[in-house]
Amino acid sequence: MNISFDNTYVQLPERFFAKQDPAQVPEPTLIRVNHALAERLSIDTEWLESTDGIATLAGNAIPEGAEPIAQAYAGHQFGGFSPQLGDGRAILLGEVIDTDGARFDLQLKGSGRTPFSRGGDGKSALGPVLREYVVSEAMAALGVATTRALAAVATGERVLRQEGPLLGAVFTRVAASHIRVGTFQYFRARNDIDALRRLADHAIARHYPDAADASEPYVALLESVVIGQADLIAHWMSLGFIHGVMNTDNTAISGETIDYGPCAFMDAFHAQCVFSSIDRGARYAWGNQPDIGFWNVSRFAEALLPLLAEDSSVATPVAETALSKYPDRFGGQYLGRFRAKFGIPPEVSVELITEGLQLLDTQKVDFTLFFRRLTQVAGGDGAESVASLFSDREPFETWLGKWRRNAAPDQCLADMRTSNPVLIPRNHRVEQAIQSGYAGDFSRFHRLVDALASPYADQAEYADLEAPPRSEEIVHETFCGT
């Protein structure tokens, strides 16, 4: 056994979690191990791919030093507060230190019932495991702060879902931590101020050690989370990503993207684009995500109020001041990222960006392909390839003339090339990989993961993955893994 655990969360009081071993599964088989990530975590890949390693990844064996727990948390789900949620289908095995000295959680998802399962089976079907593996690793390669995929294992059992019995699987997730806004809400809802303080101190030590030296450490913690969420959401929006379930229990205070359930990357651009089958009110549409991010950090501020000052009349304005940093930070990050995507220097009016996005929206132009081809134009190619994306060329050509007069390709081309990916995990490709996986063929899954490891590079062997879906391939809805 070669996983060197150094567990700290389990040292908190037991009301923070429930001790829980993963469920046993009948016939675990390895689908994929992330070799590069395993090496970063100093975990031997040969061992991970051995019988003992696969047993660990499936939950059938507990590694020496692991202390399996299900974490407690609450959360607002689509605006409604649930005072107790918690890990209903996930087990935190423990924490490891990577080669750079950073601490990470190792968690099994789909590993069986816990005290927080709320009537569920605690298992995962194969599809959500493959989706999370593909998308989380793609996001990491795209440069977005994210949880990571260490491994995927098929369990040899069937799990019952609405569409019938499906092949089960377990996903091994790596995260800077699994502390959420909802974790703080859990203790605030119980008026457990001692636990709230312990959690805040733990979060500061783990994620924001500089806050410990601030004159007001808990204010510094709040400000750090506010800034982290503003940066994160601006980044993923610049890539056309829609989270799908931006609930407070899916908002990690580390600033990482967490939970790849009904997420999606847009094909045709539409500011109110929604994919999640459960987001019937479009609460988490692409263009609503900045406001939801602010709403979520506001709930974090509410949970922290007792730590900011004993008197709420004093604590509230302190929280409001910290929250006031969000709009400017998000706006600056969002504008900076779209300036880079369009190749527009700071002195040029933002109207050129606004008009460009409006054109994409009005004519339902593919988001990723537009910016990919605009980058090629900036590099010296003709404009026909990008113009062909527009059904009504005249307004685009008018805009393109303005762009040519104001953009600075020589100055901004490098930024365009590192801001506009060639490849994203297109929904139809992810769905094809999932359906092939259910049929026992993981070649599409492996090919997609391999291709997305270099999303900004021209890769002739993966050129087919650049194409938007044909009409019959369009994915209109994505689904929560439960």
Secondary structure as UniProt FT lines:
FT   HELIX           9..11
FT   HELIX           14..16
FT   STRAND          17..19
FT   STRAND          29..33
FT   HELIX           35..40
FT   TURN            41..42
FT   HELIX           45..48
FT   HELIX           51..58
FT   TURN            64..65
FT   STRAND          69..71
FT   STRAND          75..77
FT   TURN            78..79
FT   STRAND          80..82
FT   STRAND          90..97
FT   TURN            99..100
FT   STRAND          103..109
FT   TURN            115..116
FT   TURN            118..119
FT   STRAND          123..125
FT   HELIX           126..142
FT   STRAND          148..161
FT   TURN            162..163
FT   STRAND          164..175
FT   HELIX           181..189
FT   TURN            190..191
FT   HELIX           193..207
FT   HELIX           209..213
FT   HELIX           217..237
FT   TURN            238..240
FT   STRAND          241..242
FT   HELIX           248..250
FT   STRAND          251..252
FT   TURN            253..254
FT   STRAND          264..265
FT   TURN            271..272
FT   TURN            277..278
FT   TURN            280..281
FT   TURN            283..284
FT   HELIX           286..288
FT   HELIX           289..308
FT   HELIX           312..323
FT   HELIX           325..342
FT   TURN            346..347
FT   HELIX           351..363
FT   HELIX           367..378
FT   TURN            379..380
FT   HELIX           384..387
FT   TURN            388..389
FT   HELIX           393..406
FT   HELIX           409..419
FT   HELIX           427..438
FT   TURN            439..440
FT   HELIX           443..452
FT   TURN            455..456
FT   HELIX           460..466
FT   HELIX           471..473
//
